[in-house]
Amino acid sequence: MSEPTSSLRIAVPEQTRRVGFRLQPGDRLVVRILIAVLLSMLCAGALVAISGHDPIAAFIALVTGAVGSPHQIGAALNRTTPYLLAGGGVAMCFRAGIINIGAEGQIAVGGMGTAAIALVWSNDLSALATAAALLGGAAAGAVWAGVATAIHLGRRVHEVLATLLLNFVALLLVQQVLAGPLGQFGAGFLQSPLLPRATWLPRIPPFNAHVGFLIAIIAAAALSFTLWRTRFGFALRVAGNSRRAASYAGFSLPLLTWSVMLLAGALAGIAGGIEVLGLHRRLIEGFSLGFGFKAVTVALLGALEPLAIVPAALFVGLLEAGSLSMQRQIGVPSALVVVIEGLTMLFVLAATVRRL
Amino acid sequence: MPELLEMRGIVRCFGALRANDGIDLDVRAGQIVGLLGENGSGKSTLMNVLFGMLPSDSGKIIFRGRELSGHRPRDAIAAGIAMIHQHFMLVDAMTVVENVMLGWPAAGRVLRTAEMADRIRQASRRFGLDLEPFAHVGNLPLGRKQRVEILKAILREADLLILDEPTSNLAPTEVADLLKILRSLRGEGKGIIFISHKLPEVLELCDDIVVLRDGRVTGRVPAAGASRARLAEMMVGRDITAPHAPLPHTPGEVRLAVRNISVPGLSGLSFEIRGGEILGVAGVDGNGQIELAETLTGLRRAESGTILLDAVDITCAPVAARVRAGMAYMPADRSSTALVRNMSVAENLMLRDSDRSPYVRGAVLARQPLTAKAQELITEYDIRASGPGVIVARLSGGNQQKIVVARELDRAPAVLVAHQAAWGLDPGATRFVLDRVIALRNAGAAVLYISSELEEVFAISDRIAVMADGCFAGLVSRAEADRGQIGLWMSGRAA
């Protein structure tokens, strides 16, 4: 049994563990998080004002840029999808007390797996082709998470290190694959050839969002059910609260670690696959840059509650989707959104972690 | 010689429990006072009051002619009191000299490392501490680490040293060295309070011995001329009225057979318990009790030996399989092993049974039956909680332990391993736990009842074993048990 000792286990906000059967409506945790989001918006407004622009106008431009037209809503939903999927997996790991910050690499490798399957797939039946390609992505993401788990459990390397460092390896691996077997010769840019049309994700008509968002919503609901209503979820929550109690309860810690890591890897892999099939329709170098870390943000913002991660991911997705039109219309740099995300993170952590 | 410390009529209550009930303690300069007593007799509380970690409810402390009241540890240190805890307060990654300078204004704002190292060498020579200032503390054996703590006290010119169970983690040669160091400190006029369970050391080292029981002083005797048997008797007392004498037992088949099991801390232990029998295990904490309990219940893997439950070999069975085979376990560590404090009463009641009906259908938790079952157990075991959804951390210690009792006994186990099952509980809850354990025995189960409270062991056991140094120092039936003999077995070296 591997149980590396570490002080990093406290990284989960204490409040999120105080929930009984499920998040109660009107739980003060929700209020705290909303106040934290509000405060971060106020700070961002102050920054806009300091830079000489009108914060109200910037805010309006941000909102209309995100939800001003069906197409803009669709773009925002597409932005949200990978954060939601990968964030759900990260939340499950954190619930079990496993600090998995490898979503970044798992998304990248998942995209690669999906592209590889899509490129060799010759069946024209669209649903089948898409499903096979996404499954390929899930498998690739799970394998990547499995590598981290094997290093963690087998060699007693702390999971933060194992997952974090494999992110860089994953990005380089995708580059290498694009420079070789999966690459498009003569493109002048590291990318794969266009994937067969049969594998593309269908789009939802008025919004032009791809169906990936629906997959992500279903996944979030399934995760919530798993966490609160199944024995596996119970074991995860016990282990996250006390590893000794989990052993005493007869749960196998290595088995739990493997299961939740593979689950998170598969979800991140699907997130990568959806980006590839739904948005770019080819594998592009760096297509997922920063996604994995935003997944952690979203998981914590959603208090590690899979259903609460939906609004959290939407918040980040809408912000980012609106940021470009804010830059176009008002001249406030879109990078401000990154500042808002960072501030939100700080405020949310300040509001939820009880005591160090 | 003048009194260095006078404590008069110290009272400290925790709820209804009078942990210190009017205690007097005097220490003169150049005197070593041994403080003896069982777990829970009030030694630690008294020392925490002295050191300013707990306020006293009444009583007076005079140290070097000045009254200490409402003081904090910082004030106690400034006054010249040093406390050396059982668990050292050292930074392993730092050197000896760095640890000595840590938090000590005299080390200077810009650290005067070389000067401090010189002072360490001098003190080390004078008291035979044999400490190298630039050695990393993490590389030192336990005995040396303890000397670093003593060194800190010496350099800060403490007049009174409190040592809390200083020998419990030391090897015999280290103990001998420690006693030598303490004698040389006495020679320099320091006062020392030496807290221990171990009679031979106390008799060998101390000038005076103060014995506590149930928060009161039961005797103060000079070490010269005190006998072990007399001290053991003062510690344990003899006018103990057993709360209830269990029915004479009619033991059945052997239900738990342990043959020669060894893990680190446990050396080749063998015993059997029959159905309808309680084997009580007495002994000072840290003599292999936790190792024994965890090896039997599957939280630790036995390195050798066999464990048979109803004649089935479970030596290598995982925890869940042992539970299914009929092994129940009440761990001593309630806050993070036996219970998940941040989860609900209902979830804690199913903690070890989530793979069975009524809790689960397939892999999905059965909500209604789960809540109904929890409600049933709450009623049956009189758990005072406003509902099955209440977070366990909000319950009192007694009610928390009732959850563990309910969960482990509702399964109707074949074997129960109970470790400190009544520890820290008020008399009512203690009685409840003991009664339930006895009822389980009367129903034909085998019980291993491990406790450092000798009275409990006497009250409940059919046979009594005493653990010392990872094995049974003795095993007798209760009828033949002699408290003096048991006290001697507990103290390590049998007479």
Interface residues (C-beta under 8 A of the other chain):
Chain A: R17 R18 G20 F21 R229 T230 R231 F232 F234 A235 R237 V238 N241 S242 R244 A245 S247 Y248 A249 G250 F251 S252
Chain B: L299 P318 V319 A320 V323 Y329 P331 D333 S336 T337 A338 L339 V340 R341 N342 M343 S344 E347 L351 R352 S354 D355 V360 A363 V364 L365 R367 G389 V390 I391
